[in-house]
Amino acid sequence: MQVDPGALRAKFRGCLLGLALGLDALAAGLGIGMMGFPMEIIPTVALASPLLLAAGTAVGQRITSDWLSRKGFAVPGLIICTIALLKRTR
């Protein structure tokens, strides 16, 4: 039986992404708890997280052939730099 190495890498990356999202949710929960938010916020976060993940996945699948998929690696850095500049000017 022949195994496609590209498929194995994709599955491994998918597992790592799932782990990263789980750790992100854990960190968000710890932050919310430490800031003293009420327990009623948990259902809101629990519903928003998968909805935003599904929306991001849908948008990502639609733009895979556009400019953003080729040059998109720079977008997160530009957003962070823009936020930093906006905070610095205040």
Contacts in CASP RR format, 6 or more apart in sequence:
PFRMAT RR
TARGET T0000
AUTHOR 0000-0000-0000
METHOD contacts of the structure
MODEL  1
MQVDPGALRAKFRGCLLGLALGLDALAAGLGIGMMGFPMEIIPTVALASP
LLLAAGTAVGQRITSDWLSRKGFAVPGLIICTIALLKRTR
21 53 0 8 1.000
25 49 0 8 1.000
28 45 0 8 1.000
29 45 0 8 1.000
32 41 0 8 1.000
32 42 0 8 1.000
32 45 0 8 1.000
63 69 0 8 1.000
68 75 0 8 1.000
END
